[in-house]
């Protein structure tokens, strides 16, 4: 039986990377999806490929009105909102904390933190009428331990984990579940931009630094997101599902304490606005 049969889901940042893989998986599992993204060409192309159970909506996740409109479109076209995936993200502000620009800080937090707050807020408002729903937000291993990314990114992702727990406490009485997924390094346009924009070399780099010796692909994270969206996890809320090949268990030393420290601290100098 299809896990997402007749479910309506909004996926922010759904035109590429983890968001794209999630949108594809939702449709493959019988659901319908609104791809809420800034990437017009990619978004329309993906929706066209997925067919009548997918729509693209131009969405700036820092604008509350855009998130409201994406959810309204989903409900108008496909019925009650069953799921919300707060996935849109960037690397954002980079460099030493002593040199980080405040405007870059604000921009990063608006996309990685404020947008998640808005997504949970308005998804919950839409879901409360039917007394059920599942909200999944993208955290990161940088939201679970230190040394896995730039400072502001790390701060924002820790915030996603905290807000997931806090919102779950309130919304459980309404039948709404709130969980998060914390990916480790994954082959996406955002991570490609940190190197030479070559997915093959990005995959090789991630595999070399994975405790399991393999590269995490967007589909690996999408499976975890679908798991949390589905009724298979009807008794799970307030949880952050870490998908990182065991990196945060101490299986290998954190990259920040290796030769990769400079790459992580200054990640994003070549493409900080790429979607996940």
C-alpha atoms as an extended CHARMM CRD file, in Angstrom:
* protein
*
       276  EXT
         1         1  UNK       CA              0.0000000000        0.0000000000        0.0000000000  PROA      1               0.0000000000
         2         2  UNK       CA              1.3160000000        3.4650000000       -0.9000000000  PROA      2               0.0000000000
         3         3  UNK       CA              2.4660000000        5.2230000000        2.2580000000  PROA      3               0.0000000000
         4         4  UNK       CA              1.3650000000        8.6920000000        1.1300000000  PROA      4               0.0000000000
         5         5  UNK       CA             -1.8990000000        7.7320000000       -0.6030000000  PROA      5               0.0000000000
         6         6  UNK       CA             -4.0890000000       10.8210000000       -0.9980000000  PROA      6               0.0000000000
         7         7  UNK       CA             -1.8070000000       12.8770000000        1.2670000000  PROA      7               0.0000000000
         8         8  UNK       CA             -1.2240000000       16.5300000000        0.3500000000  PROA      8               0.0000000000
         9         9  UNK       CA              2.2460000000       17.8460000000        1.2430000000  PROA      9               0.0000000000
        10        10  UNK       CA              4.0760000000       21.1590000000        0.7920000000  PROA      10              0.0000000000
        11        11  UNK       CA              7.8720000000       20.9070000000        0.3730000000  PROA      11              0.0000000000
        12        12  UNK       CA              9.8820000000       24.1170000000        0.6170000000  PROA      12              0.0000000000
        13        13  UNK       CA             13.0660000000       24.1200000000       -1.4210000000  PROA      13              0.0000000000
        14        14  UNK       CA             11.4700000000       21.2800000000       -3.3450000000  PROA      14              0.0000000000
        15        15  UNK       CA             12.9750000000       21.9710000000       -6.7590000000  PROA      15              0.0000000000
        16        16  UNK       CA             16.4050000000       20.4590000000       -6.1520000000  PROA      16              0.0000000000
        17        17  UNK       CA             18.5040000000       18.2880000000       -3.8660000000  PROA      17              0.0000000000
        18        18  UNK       CA             16.8040000000       16.7270000000       -0.8480000000  PROA      18              0.0000000000
        19        19  UNK       CA             13.6040000000       18.6500000000       -1.5750000000  PROA      19              0.0000000000
        20        20  UNK       CA             13.4000000000       17.2990000000       -5.1090000000  PROA      20              0.0000000000
        21        21  UNK       CA             14.0250000000       13.7380000000       -3.9460000000  PROA      21              0.0000000000
        22        22  UNK       CA             11.3030000000       14.1750000000       -1.3140000000  PROA      22              0.0000000000
        23        23  UNK       CA              8.8020000000       15.5580000000       -3.8310000000  PROA      23              0.0000000000
        24        24  UNK       CA              9.4730000000       12.6190000000       -6.1400000000  PROA      24              0.0000000000
        25        25  UNK       CA              9.0760000000       10.1280000000       -3.3060000000  PROA      25              0.0000000000
        26        26  UNK       CA              5.7700000000       11.6490000000       -2.1730000000  PROA      26              0.0000000000
        27        27  UNK       CA              4.2750000000       11.3020000000       -5.6470000000  PROA      27              0.0000000000
        28        28  UNK       CA              5.7040000000        7.8000000000       -6.1070000000  PROA      28              0.0000000000
        29        29  UNK       CA              4.0380000000        6.8000000000       -2.8220000000  PROA      29              0.0000000000
        30        30  UNK       CA              0.6180000000        8.0630000000       -3.9160000000  PROA      30              0.0000000000
        31        31  UNK       CA              0.6290000000       11.5860000000       -2.5150000000  PROA      31              0.0000000000
        32        32  UNK       CA              0.3980000000       15.0570000000       -4.0110000000  PROA      32              0.0000000000
        33        33  UNK       CA              2.9650000000       17.7950000000       -3.5680000000  PROA      33              0.0000000000
        34        34  UNK       CA              3.3500000000       21.5420000000       -3.8990000000  PROA      34              0.0000000000
        35        35  UNK       CA              6.9630000000       22.3880000000       -4.7110000000  PROA      35              0.0000000000
        36        36  UNK       CA              7.5600000000       25.7140000000       -2.9400000000  PROA      36              0.0000000000
        37        37  UNK       CA             10.8010000000       27.1790000000       -4.2370000000  PROA      37              0.0000000000
        38        38  UNK       CA             12.4550000000       30.2130000000       -5.8260000000  PROA      38              0.0000000000
        39        39  UNK       CA             13.8730000000       28.1790000000       -8.7170000000  PROA      39              0.0000000000
        40        40  UNK       CA             11.2370000000       28.7960000000      -11.3780000000  PROA      40              0.0000000000
        41        41  UNK       CA             12.6970000000       26.7720000000      -14.2340000000  PROA      41              0.0000000000
        42        42  UNK       CA             13.6430000000       23.7310000000      -12.1580000000  PROA      42              0.0000000000
        43        43  UNK       CA             10.4180000000       23.8420000000      -10.1860000000  PROA      43              0.0000000000
        44        44  UNK       CA              8.1210000000       23.9970000000      -13.1980000000  PROA      44              0.0000000000
        45        45  UNK       CA             10.1300000000       21.2800000000      -14.9660000000  PROA      45              0.0000000000
        46        46  UNK       CA              9.9130000000       18.9450000000      -11.9720000000  PROA      46              0.0000000000
        47        47  UNK       CA              6.1860000000       19.5410000000      -11.5160000000  PROA      47              0.0000000000
        48        48  UNK       CA              5.6300000000       18.8740000000      -15.2180000000  PROA      48              0.0000000000
        49        49  UNK       CA              7.5870000000       15.6440000000      -14.9920000000  PROA      49              0.0000000000
        50        50  UNK       CA              5.7040000000       14.4390000000      -11.9120000000  PROA      50              0.0000000000
        51        51  UNK       CA              2.3190000000       15.0900000000      -13.4750000000  PROA      51              0.0000000000
        52        52  UNK       CA             -1.0570000000       16.1420000000      -12.1440000000  PROA      52              0.0000000000
        53        53  UNK       CA             -0.1820000000       15.3720000000       -8.5320000000  PROA      53              0.0000000000
        54        54  UNK       CA              2.5140000000       18.0440000000       -8.4250000000  PROA      54              0.0000000000
        55        55  UNK       CA              2.4290000000       21.8290000000       -8.6320000000  PROA      55              0.0000000000
        56        56  UNK       CA              5.1150000000       24.4790000000       -8.4590000000  PROA      56              0.0000000000
        57        57  UNK       CA              4.6090000000       27.6520000000       -6.4340000000  PROA      57              0.0000000000
        58        58  UNK       CA              7.1700000000       30.4590000000       -6.4840000000  PROA      58              0.0000000000
        59        59  UNK       CA              8.0040000000       30.8430000000       -2.8100000000  PROA      59              0.0000000000
        60        60  UNK       CA             10.4050000000       33.0260000000       -0.8660000000  PROA      60              0.0000000000
        61        61  UNK       CA             10.4290000000       31.2730000000        2.4980000000  PROA      61              0.0000000000
        62        62  UNK       CA             11.4220000000       34.4600000000        4.2910000000  PROA      62              0.0000000000
        63        63  UNK       CA              8.0530000000       35.9780000000        3.2890000000  PROA      63              0.0000000000
        64        64  UNK       CA              5.1800000000       34.8470000000        5.4780000000  PROA      64              0.0000000000
        65        65  UNK       CA              2.6640000000       35.6000000000        2.7390000000  PROA      65              0.0000000000
        66        66  UNK       CA              4.4530000000       33.2420000000        0.3320000000  PROA      66              0.0000000000
        67        67  UNK       CA              4.2840000000       30.3320000000        2.7720000000  PROA      67              0.0000000000
        68        68  UNK       CA              0.6110000000       31.0330000000        3.4520000000  PROA      68              0.0000000000
        69        69  UNK       CA             -0.0460000000       31.0760000000       -0.3080000000  PROA      69              0.0000000000
        70        70  UNK       CA              1.7830000000       27.7890000000       -0.9300000000  PROA      70              0.0000000000
        71        71  UNK       CA             -0.2710000000       26.0300000000        1.7470000000  PROA      71              0.0000000000
        72        72  UNK       CA             -3.4950000000       27.5700000000        0.4400000000  PROA      72              0.0000000000
        73        73  UNK       CA             -2.6820000000       26.3820000000       -3.0860000000  PROA      73              0.0000000000
        74        74  UNK       CA             -2.0320000000       22.8650000000       -1.8390000000  PROA      74              0.0000000000
        75        75  UNK       CA             -5.3720000000       22.7270000000       -0.0590000000  PROA      75              0.0000000000
        76        76  UNK       CA             -7.3130000000       24.2880000000       -2.9170000000  PROA      76              0.0000000000
        77        77  UNK       CA             -5.9100000000       21.7820000000       -5.3990000000  PROA      77              0.0000000000
        78        78  UNK       CA             -5.4400000000       18.6060000000       -3.3850000000  PROA      78              0.0000000000
        79        79  UNK       CA             -7.5200000000       18.8340000000       -0.2300000000  PROA      79              0.0000000000
        80        80  UNK       CA             -6.5660000000       18.9880000000        3.4720000000  PROA      80              0.0000000000
        81        81  UNK       CA             -2.8810000000       19.5120000000        4.2200000000  PROA      81              0.0000000000
        82        82  UNK       CA             -1.4250000000       16.2540000000        5.4880000000  PROA      82              0.0000000000
        83        83  UNK       CA              2.2460000000       17.1320000000        5.5790000000  PROA      83              0.0000000000
        84        84  UNK       CA              4.7060000000       20.0170000000        5.5910000000  PROA      84              0.0000000000
        85        85  UNK       CA              8.4240000000       19.6810000000        4.8700000000  PROA      85              0.0000000000
        86        86  UNK       CA             10.5210000000       22.7030000000        5.8530000000  PROA      86              0.0000000000
        87        87  UNK       CA             13.5360000000       21.9460000000        3.6950000000  PROA      87              0.0000000000
        88        88  UNK       CA             14.6930000000       25.1830000000        2.0330000000  PROA      88              0.0000000000
        89        89  UNK       CA             18.1960000000       26.1540000000        3.0650000000  PROA      89              0.0000000000
        90        90  UNK       CA             21.5640000000       27.7240000000        2.3390000000  PROA      90              0.0000000000
        91        91  UNK       CA             25.0220000000       27.5430000000        3.8780000000  PROA      91              0.0000000000
        92        92  UNK       CA             24.8470000000       31.2740000000        4.5440000000  PROA      92              0.0000000000
        93        93  UNK       CA             27.2200000000       33.3610000000        6.6530000000  PROA      93              0.0000000000
        94        94  UNK       CA             30.7460000000       31.9760000000        6.7760000000  PROA      94              0.0000000000
        95        95  UNK       CA             34.0890000000       32.6380000000        8.3950000000  PROA      95              0.0000000000
        96        96  UNK       CA             35.3460000000       33.3440000000       11.9030000000  PROA      96              0.0000000000
        97        97  UNK       CA             32.7590000000       34.4350000000       14.4440000000  PROA      97              0.0000000000
        98        98  UNK       CA             34.9680000000       37.4800000000       14.9990000000  PROA      98              0.0000000000
        99        99  UNK       CA             34.4740000000       38.5480000000       11.3850000000  PROA      99              0.0000000000
       100       100  UNK       CA             30.9120000000       37.4210000000       10.5690000000  PROA      100             0.0000000000
       101       101  UNK       CA             28.8470000000       40.1960000000        9.0230000000  PROA      101             0.0000000000
       102       102  UNK       CA             25.5860000000       40.9790000000       10.8360000000  PROA      102             0.0000000000
       103       103  UNK       CA             23.6370000000       41.3410000000        7.5790000000  PROA      103             0.0000000000
       104       104  UNK       CA             24.8590000000       37.8950000000        6.5040000000  PROA      104             0.0000000000
       105       105  UNK       CA             23.8290000000       36.5730000000        9.9220000000  PROA      105             0.0000000000
       106       106  UNK       CA             20.3150000000       37.9850000000        9.5410000000  PROA      106             0.0000000000
       107       107  UNK       CA             19.9300000000       36.6050000000        5.9950000000  PROA      107             0.0000000000
       108       108  UNK       CA             21.0620000000       33.1380000000        7.0810000000  PROA      108             0.0000000000
       109       109  UNK       CA             18.7700000000       33.0520000000       10.1010000000  PROA      109             0.0000000000
       110       110  UNK       CA             15.8150000000       34.2590000000        8.0280000000  PROA      110             0.0000000000
       111       111  UNK       CA             16.0940000000       31.2520000000        5.7020000000  PROA      111             0.0000000000
       112       112  UNK       CA             17.2600000000       28.5620000000        8.1140000000  PROA      112             0.0000000000
       113       113  UNK       CA             15.3830000000       29.5450000000       11.2570000000  PROA      113             0.0000000000
       114       114  UNK       CA             12.5870000000       32.0700000000       10.6860000000  PROA      114             0.0000000000
       115       115  UNK       CA             11.2890000000       30.1630000000        7.6550000000  PROA      115             0.0000000000
       116       116  UNK       CA             11.0050000000       26.9520000000        9.6710000000  PROA      116             0.0000000000
       117       117  UNK       CA              9.0580000000       28.8320000000       12.3390000000  PROA      117             0.0000000000
       118       118  UNK       CA              6.7030000000       30.1750000000        9.6580000000  PROA      118             0.0000000000
       119       119  UNK       CA              6.2850000000       26.7550000000        8.0660000000  PROA      119             0.0000000000
       120       120  UNK       CA              5.3540000000       25.1220000000       11.3530000000  PROA      120             0.0000000000
       121       121  UNK       CA              3.0720000000       28.0110000000       12.2970000000  PROA      121             0.0000000000
       122       122  UNK       CA              0.9830000000       27.9760000000        9.1480000000  PROA      122             0.0000000000
       123       123  UNK       CA              1.0190000000       24.2200000000        8.5990000000  PROA      123             0.0000000000
       124       124  UNK       CA             -0.3410000000       23.7960000000       12.1220000000  PROA      124             0.0000000000
       125       125  UNK       CA             -3.0800000000       26.3380000000       11.4450000000  PROA      125             0.0000000000
       126       126  UNK       CA             -4.0940000000       24.3990000000        8.3400000000  PROA      126             0.0000000000
       127       127  UNK       CA             -3.9240000000       20.9780000000       10.0220000000  PROA      127             0.0000000000
       128       128  UNK       CA             -5.7870000000       21.7090000000       13.2410000000  PROA      128             0.0000000000
       129       129  UNK       CA             -9.2080000000       21.5300000000       11.5480000000  PROA      129             0.0000000000
       130       130  UNK       CA             -8.7520000000       17.8380000000       10.6820000000  PROA      130             0.0000000000
       131       131  UNK       CA             -6.9990000000       17.0390000000       13.9490000000  PROA      131             0.0000000000
       132       132  UNK       CA             -3.9550000000       15.4360000000       12.3770000000  PROA      132             0.0000000000
       133       133  UNK       CA             -0.8930000000       16.1200000000       10.2730000000  PROA      133             0.0000000000
       134       134  UNK       CA              2.8590000000       15.6730000000       10.1570000000  PROA      134             0.0000000000
       135       135  UNK       CA              5.4740000000       18.4430000000        9.9880000000  PROA      135             0.0000000000
       136       136  UNK       CA              9.0990000000       17.5960000000        9.2070000000  PROA      136             0.0000000000
       137       137  UNK       CA             11.8860000000       20.1720000000        9.2750000000  PROA      137             0.0000000000
       138       138  UNK       CA             15.4490000000       19.8170000000        8.0520000000  PROA      138             0.0000000000
       139       139  UNK       CA             18.0220000000       20.1150000000       10.7900000000  PROA      139             0.0000000000
       140       140  UNK       CA             21.5900000000       18.8570000000       10.3160000000  PROA      140             0.0000000000
       141       141  UNK       CA             24.3630000000       17.0830000000       12.1490000000  PROA      141             0.0000000000
       142       142  UNK       CA             25.4400000000       20.7050000000       12.7310000000  PROA      142             0.0000000000
       143       143  UNK       CA             22.2730000000       20.9930000000       14.8360000000  PROA      143             0.0000000000
       144       144  UNK       CA             23.2320000000       18.0200000000       16.9990000000  PROA      144             0.0000000000
       145       145  UNK       CA             26.9380000000       18.5780000000       17.6880000000  PROA      145             0.0000000000
       146       146  UNK       CA             29.4130000000       21.3860000000       17.1730000000  PROA      146             0.0000000000
       147       147  UNK       CA             32.1290000000       21.5300000000       14.5450000000  PROA      147             0.0000000000
       148       148  UNK       CA             30.0140000000       20.3380000000       11.6300000000  PROA      148             0.0000000000
       149       149  UNK       CA             29.4630000000       23.6460000000        9.8460000000  PROA      149             0.0000000000
       150       150  UNK       CA             29.7860000000       27.4370000000        9.9260000000  PROA      150             0.0000000000
       151       151  UNK       CA             28.7400000000       29.1810000000       13.1460000000  PROA      151             0.0000000000
       152       152  UNK       CA             25.4480000000       30.7420000000       12.0590000000  PROA      152             0.0000000000
       153       153  UNK       CA             24.3720000000       27.5950000000       10.2090000000  PROA      153             0.0000000000
       154       154  UNK       CA             25.1240000000       25.6060000000       13.3760000000  PROA      154             0.0000000000
       155       155  UNK       CA             23.1440000000       28.0440000000       15.5050000000  PROA      155             0.0000000000
       156       156  UNK       CA             20.1460000000       27.9170000000       13.1830000000  PROA      156             0.0000000000
       157       157  UNK       CA             20.1210000000       24.1300000000       12.9540000000  PROA      157             0.0000000000
       158       158  UNK       CA             20.2910000000       23.7680000000       16.7330000000  PROA      158             0.0000000000
       159       159  UNK       CA             17.2860000000       26.0790000000       16.7410000000  PROA      159             0.0000000000
       160       160  UNK       CA             15.4020000000       23.7570000000       14.4000000000  PROA      160             0.0000000000
       161       161  UNK       CA             15.9520000000       20.8830000000       16.8280000000  PROA      161             0.0000000000
       162       162  UNK       CA             14.7680000000       23.0050000000       19.7580000000  PROA      162             0.0000000000
       163       163  UNK       CA             11.7140000000       24.3640000000       17.9530000000  PROA      163             0.0000000000
       164       164  UNK       CA             10.7900000000       20.8340000000       16.8550000000  PROA      164             0.0000000000
       165       165  UNK       CA             10.6630000000       19.7280000000       20.4870000000  PROA      165             0.0000000000
       166       166  UNK       CA              8.8410000000       22.8420000000       21.6580000000  PROA      166             0.0000000000
       167       167  UNK       CA              6.2010000000       22.8120000000       18.8950000000  PROA      167             0.0000000000
       168       168  UNK       CA              5.6620000000       19.0750000000       19.3600000000  PROA      168             0.0000000000
       169       169  UNK       CA              4.7530000000       19.7120000000       23.0010000000  PROA      169             0.0000000000
       170       170  UNK       CA              2.0300000000       22.1710000000       22.0460000000  PROA      170             0.0000000000
       171       171  UNK       CA              0.6840000000       20.5660000000       18.8900000000  PROA      171             0.0000000000
       172       172  UNK       CA              0.4410000000       16.9770000000       20.1100000000  PROA      172             0.0000000000
       173       173  UNK       CA             -2.9030000000       17.7770000000       21.7550000000  PROA      173             0.0000000000
       174       174  UNK       CA             -4.1710000000       18.7410000000       18.2920000000  PROA      174             0.0000000000
       175       175  UNK       CA             -3.0390000000       15.4640000000       16.7670000000  PROA      175             0.0000000000
       176       176  UNK       CA             -0.2110000000       17.1800000000       14.8630000000  PROA      176             0.0000000000
       177       177  UNK       CA              3.2210000000       15.5600000000       14.9230000000  PROA      177             0.0000000000
       178       178  UNK       CA              6.4080000000       17.6330000000       14.6010000000  PROA      178             0.0000000000
       179       179  UNK       CA              9.7350000000       15.9600000000       13.8710000000  PROA      179             0.0000000000
       180       180  UNK       CA             13.0620000000       16.7830000000       12.2370000000  PROA      180             0.0000000000
       181       181  UNK       CA             15.6650000000       15.0550000000       10.1030000000  PROA      181             0.0000000000
       182       182  UNK       CA             19.3600000000       15.7510000000       10.6340000000  PROA      182             0.0000000000
       183       183  UNK       CA             21.3820000000       14.7480000000        7.5590000000  PROA      183             0.0000000000
       184       184  UNK       CA             25.1040000000       14.3770000000        7.4890000000  PROA      184             0.0000000000
       185       185  UNK       CA             27.0250000000       15.3650000000        4.3530000000  PROA      185             0.0000000000
       186       186  UNK       CA             24.7810000000       14.7030000000        1.3520000000  PROA      186             0.0000000000
       187       187  UNK       CA             25.4010000000       15.0700000000       -2.3780000000  PROA      187             0.0000000000
       188       188  UNK       CA             23.2570000000       18.0970000000       -3.3090000000  PROA      188             0.0000000000
       189       189  UNK       CA             23.6800000000       21.3000000000       -5.3450000000  PROA      189             0.0000000000
       190       190  UNK       CA             24.5340000000       23.0860000000       -2.0880000000  PROA      190             0.0000000000
       191       191  UNK       CA             27.4000000000       20.7520000000       -1.2090000000  PROA      191             0.0000000000
       192       192  UNK       CA             28.5120000000       20.6130000000       -4.8570000000  PROA      192             0.0000000000
       193       193  UNK       CA             28.9400000000       24.3980000000       -4.7320000000  PROA      193             0.0000000000
       194       194  UNK       CA             31.4160000000       24.0600000000       -1.8630000000  PROA      194             0.0000000000
       195       195  UNK       CA             33.7620000000       22.2470000000       -4.2080000000  PROA      195             0.0000000000
       196       196  UNK       CA             33.9730000000       22.2190000000       -7.9930000000  PROA      196             0.0000000000
       197       197  UNK       CA             30.2480000000       21.7930000000       -8.7750000000  PROA      197             0.0000000000
       198       198  UNK       CA             30.9250000000       18.1930000000       -9.7560000000  PROA      198             0.0000000000
       199       199  UNK       CA             28.5370000000       15.7110000000       -8.0760000000  PROA      199             0.0000000000
       200       200  UNK       CA             30.9410000000       12.8370000000       -8.7280000000  PROA      200             0.0000000000
       201       201  UNK       CA             33.8070000000       14.4470000000       -6.8530000000  PROA      201             0.0000000000
       202       202  UNK       CA             31.4230000000       15.5920000000       -4.0960000000  PROA      202             0.0000000000
       203       203  UNK       CA             30.1990000000       12.0140000000       -3.7160000000  PROA      203             0.0000000000
       204       204  UNK       CA             33.7790000000       10.7570000000       -3.5670000000  PROA      204             0.0000000000
       205       205  UNK       CA             34.6850000000       13.3080000000       -0.8910000000  PROA      205             0.0000000000
       206       206  UNK       CA             31.6320000000       12.4640000000        1.2340000000  PROA      206             0.0000000000
       207       207  UNK       CA             32.2200000000        8.7260000000        0.8820000000  PROA      207             0.0000000000
       208       208  UNK       CA             35.8520000000        9.0920000000        1.9650000000  PROA      208             0.0000000000
       209       209  UNK       CA             34.7370000000       10.8600000000        5.1370000000  PROA      209             0.0000000000
       210       210  UNK       CA             31.7870000000        8.5870000000        5.9210000000  PROA      210             0.0000000000
       211       211  UNK       CA             32.0840000000        5.9260000000        8.6490000000  PROA      211             0.0000000000
       212       212  UNK       CA             30.2540000000        3.5720000000        6.2640000000  PROA      212             0.0000000000
       213       213  UNK       CA             32.4630000000        4.5120000000        3.3260000000  PROA      213             0.0000000000
       214       214  UNK       CA             29.5630000000        5.4800000000        1.0600000000  PROA      214             0.0000000000
       215       215  UNK       CA             28.1110000000        8.7930000000       -0.0620000000  PROA      215             0.0000000000
       216       216  UNK       CA             24.7220000000        9.8960000000        1.2180000000  PROA      216             0.0000000000
       217       217  UNK       CA             22.3840000000       10.7860000000       -1.6420000000  PROA      217             0.0000000000
       218       218  UNK       CA             19.2470000000       12.9660000000       -1.4780000000  PROA      218             0.0000000000
       219       219  UNK       CA             17.1010000000        9.8380000000       -1.7790000000  PROA      219             0.0000000000
       220       220  UNK       CA             18.5850000000        8.5050000000        1.4720000000  PROA      220             0.0000000000
       221       221  UNK       CA             17.3270000000       11.5610000000        3.3410000000  PROA      221             0.0000000000
       222       222  UNK       CA             14.0000000000       11.5910000000        1.4740000000  PROA      222             0.0000000000
       223       223  UNK       CA             13.2850000000        8.0700000000        2.7480000000  PROA      223             0.0000000000
       224       224  UNK       CA             13.6990000000        9.3170000000        6.3060000000  PROA      224             0.0000000000
       225       225  UNK       CA             11.4240000000       12.2950000000        5.6540000000  PROA      225             0.0000000000
       226       226  UNK       CA              8.7480000000       10.0350000000        4.1560000000  PROA      226             0.0000000000
       227       227  UNK       CA              9.0180000000        7.7440000000        7.1660000000  PROA      227             0.0000000000
       228       228  UNK       CA              8.2410000000       10.6810000000        9.4830000000  PROA      228             0.0000000000
       229       229  UNK       CA              5.4510000000       11.9710000000        7.2570000000  PROA      229             0.0000000000
       230       230  UNK       CA              3.7100000000        8.6040000000        7.1070000000  PROA      230             0.0000000000
       231       231  UNK       CA              1.4790000000        6.8010000000        9.5770000000  PROA      231             0.0000000000
       232       232  UNK       CA              4.3530000000        4.3990000000       10.1950000000  PROA      232             0.0000000000
       233       233  UNK       CA              5.5190000000        6.9630000000       12.7550000000  PROA      233             0.0000000000
       234       234  UNK       CA              2.1020000000        7.8880000000       14.1510000000  PROA      234             0.0000000000
       235       235  UNK       CA              3.4860000000        7.6080000000       17.7090000000  PROA      235             0.0000000000
       236       236  UNK       CA              6.6040000000        9.7240000000       17.0840000000  PROA      236             0.0000000000
       237       237  UNK       CA              6.7630000000       13.4450000000       17.7330000000  PROA      237             0.0000000000
       238       238  UNK       CA              9.4340000000       15.8370000000       18.9620000000  PROA      238             0.0000000000
       239       239  UNK       CA             12.1200000000       13.5560000000       17.5440000000  PROA      239             0.0000000000
       240       240  UNK       CA             15.1740000000       14.4050000000       15.4420000000  PROA      240             0.0000000000
       241       241  UNK       CA             16.1020000000       11.5330000000       13.1460000000  PROA      241             0.0000000000
       242       242  UNK       CA             19.8500000000       11.6420000000       12.5060000000  PROA      242             0.0000000000
       243       243  UNK       CA             20.9320000000       10.1620000000        9.1600000000  PROA      243             0.0000000000
       244       244  UNK       CA             24.7150000000       10.4400000000        9.0730000000  PROA      244             0.0000000000
       245       245  UNK       CA             26.2620000000        6.9450000000        8.8300000000  PROA      245             0.0000000000
       246       246  UNK       CA             27.0530000000        7.1550000000       12.5460000000  PROA      246             0.0000000000
       247       247  UNK       CA             29.2550000000       10.2420000000       12.3250000000  PROA      247             0.0000000000
       248       248  UNK       CA             27.7820000000       11.9080000000       15.4140000000  PROA      248             0.0000000000
       249       249  UNK       CA             28.1530000000        8.7200000000       17.4740000000  PROA      249             0.0000000000
       250       250  UNK       CA             31.8990000000        9.2590000000       17.4350000000  PROA      250             0.0000000000
       251       251  UNK       CA             32.5130000000        6.6260000000       14.7720000000  PROA      251             0.0000000000
       252       252  UNK       CA             35.1770000000        8.9640000000       13.3650000000  PROA      252             0.0000000000
       253       253  UNK       CA             36.6080000000       12.2300000000       14.7000000000  PROA      253             0.0000000000
       254       254  UNK       CA             34.4790000000       15.2830000000       13.8000000000  PROA      254             0.0000000000
       255       255  UNK       CA             35.7690000000       16.9250000000       10.5890000000  PROA      255             0.0000000000
       256       256  UNK       CA             36.3820000000       20.2010000000       12.4370000000  PROA      256             0.0000000000
       257       257  UNK       CA             39.3130000000       18.5310000000       14.1780000000  PROA      257             0.0000000000
       258       258  UNK       CA             40.9190000000       17.4220000000       10.9500000000  PROA      258             0.0000000000
       259       259  UNK       CA             42.3450000000       18.9490000000        7.8070000000  PROA      259             0.0000000000
       260       260  UNK       CA             38.7810000000       19.7700000000        6.7300000000  PROA      260             0.0000000000
       261       261  UNK       CA             38.3370000000       22.4450000000        9.4060000000  PROA      261             0.0000000000
       262       262  UNK       CA             38.9310000000       25.3670000000        7.0760000000  PROA      262             0.0000000000
       263       263  UNK       CA             36.5120000000       23.9960000000        4.4620000000  PROA      263             0.0000000000
       264       264  UNK       CA             33.6840000000       23.6740000000        6.9920000000  PROA      264             0.0000000000
       265       265  UNK       CA             34.2470000000       26.9950000000        8.7260000000  PROA      265             0.0000000000
       266       266  UNK       CA             34.3290000000       28.8670000000        5.4320000000  PROA      266             0.0000000000
       267       267  UNK       CA             31.8200000000       26.6830000000        3.6050000000  PROA      267             0.0000000000
       268       268  UNK       CA             29.6740000000       28.5690000000        1.1590000000  PROA      268             0.0000000000
       269       269  UNK       CA             32.1230000000       31.1140000000       -0.1970000000  PROA      269             0.0000000000
       270       270  UNK       CA             31.3630000000       29.6090000000       -3.5980000000  PROA      270             0.0000000000
       271       271  UNK       CA             27.6040000000       29.3440000000       -3.7150000000  PROA      271             0.0000000000
       272       272  UNK       CA             26.0580000000       30.0550000000       -0.3280000000  PROA      272             0.0000000000
       273       273  UNK       CA             22.5830000000       30.6040000000       -1.7910000000  PROA      273             0.0000000000
       274       274  UNK       CA             22.1870000000       27.1850000000       -3.3810000000  PROA      274             0.0000000000
       275       275  UNK       CA             19.1120000000       25.2870000000       -2.2350000000  PROA      275             0.0000000000
       276       276  UNK       CA             19.4090000000       21.9590000000       -0.4910000000  PROA      276             0.0000000000
